Amino acid sequence: MVGFIVFIVAIAFLFDFINGFHDSANSIATIVGTRVLNPLAAVVWAAFFNFLALFTVGTAVAKTITKGLVDVSVVSPNVILAALLGAIVWNVITWLWGLPSSSSHALIGGYAGAAIAKAGLPAITWGKKWIETLSFIVISPLVGMILGFSIMVLVHWILVGIFRVGGRTPPRRVDRAFRGMQLLSSAFFSLSHGANDAQKTMGIIMGLLVASKAALAGETGLLRHLYVENTDKIPLWVELGAYTCISLGTLFGGWRIVHTMGSRITRLRPVGGFAAETGGALSIFIATNLGIPVSTTHTITGAIVGVGATNRLSAVRWGVAGRIVWAWIFTIPAAAIMAALSLWLLRVVHPSG
C-alpha cells in the first residue's frame, strides 16, 4: 500500500511537470511573440520565476484543492490517481491540438469526476469554493481583458506625452523602451503562474497523504515524511517538489501552444506584451490571495485579447479565440469523464486502493 502511495505522489509530480510544459505558453508566448527573448532564453527566464514563487505566497489555493471541493471522507488513493490520470490525458490531447486549455480546470474536473464516480454527487462539497472556482472561469479572462486593455490605453497616453514627435509616437523608440519593461512584466507573470498552479498539485498530494495517514502512521526513515496529521501545514518537501516540477516543465516548453498564444490570437509588440503580462499577473495574484484556483491560461488569453482590441476589434482573430473558449468549456467535463473511466479501470487493477 505504501509503495502505491509513493507511486501516486510521483504521478502527481508528473502532472505538475506536464502542467508547466503545457502552460509554458502562458509565461513565454508574449515575450517570444514580440521577439524580446528567443525561446530558449524565455523558458529559462520563466522557469526561474516559476520556482521563485515558492518564497512569495502562502498555501491558500492548495488548501482549497485539498478540502474545499470534494468531501475528504470519499478521498482514497484510487480517487487521487484517477483524478491525475484524467487531467493528464486531457492536457496531452489539448497540447497535441495546440489549444491553450486550463491545466487547473483539468485537475479540478478530474478530481470531481473521480469523486462522483466513487460516491455520487454528494461527494462534491457544493459551496463557496465551487462558486468562486466556476465563476472565475468567466471572471478571470474578463478581468485579464479589462486590465490588459486599460494598461495598454494608459501606456499609450503616457507615451504620447513622452515620445510625441511630429504628431505621432515613433514605433521604434516605443519598442526599444518596452523591451526591458517586458522582461519585468514577463517575470511578474511567471511568478504569478507558479504561485497559483504549483499549489494545485500540492493540494492534491495533501489530499492523498491525509486520506492515507492510517497506512503511513508506522513508517520510518524517509517514508516517515509521508505521514501528515491534517492539512494545516504542508511539508516542505511537497512545496519544493511541486515548484521544482512545474519549473522544469516550463523549461521544456509546449511550443505548439506558444505559437497559438504568441501570434495567432493577435500580433503583439513589446508594449502590448508588457500590458498583457502585467494585466494577467495582477488578475492571478488577486485570485491566489483569495485562495481561488484560477486558470492562468484563461487570464493571459483574456489579457492578450484586451490588448489587441485597443487597436481595433478586427485585430483579434476571433475564430482562434472562439476555438480556445470551446476548449475551456469542455475541459472540466472532459477531464471528469476521463477520470471516472480511470477510476473504473483502477478498481479492476487495484481494488484495495
Secondary structure as GFF3:
##gff-version 3
##sequence-region A 1 353
A	DSSP	alpha_helix	2	33	.	.	.	ID=ss1
A	DSSP	alpha_helix	39	52	.	.	.	ID=ss2
A	DSSP	three_ten_helix	53	55	.	.	.	ID=ss3
A	DSSP	alpha_helix	60	67	.	.	.	ID=ss4
A	DSSP	three_ten_helix	72	74	.	.	.	ID=ss5
A	DSSP	alpha_helix	77	97	.	.	.	ID=ss6
A	DSSP	alpha_helix	103	119	.	.	.	ID=ss7
A	DSSP	three_ten_helix	121	123	.	.	.	ID=ss8
A	DSSP	alpha_helix	128	163	.	.	.	ID=ss9
A	DSSP	alpha_helix	171	211	.	.	.	ID=ss10
A	DSSP	alpha_helix	213	216	.	.	.	ID=ss11
A	DSSP	three_ten_helix	221	226	.	.	.	ID=ss12
A	DSSP	alpha_helix	236	252	.	.	.	ID=ss13
A	DSSP	alpha_helix	255	259	.	.	.	ID=ss14
A	DSSP	pi_helix	260	264	.	.	.	ID=ss15
A	DSSP	alpha_helix	270	289	.	.	.	ID=ss16
A	DSSP	alpha_helix	296	309	.	.	.	ID=ss17
A	DSSP	three_ten_helix	313	315	.	.	.	ID=ss18
A	DSSP	alpha_helix	318	349	.	.	.	ID=ss19
###
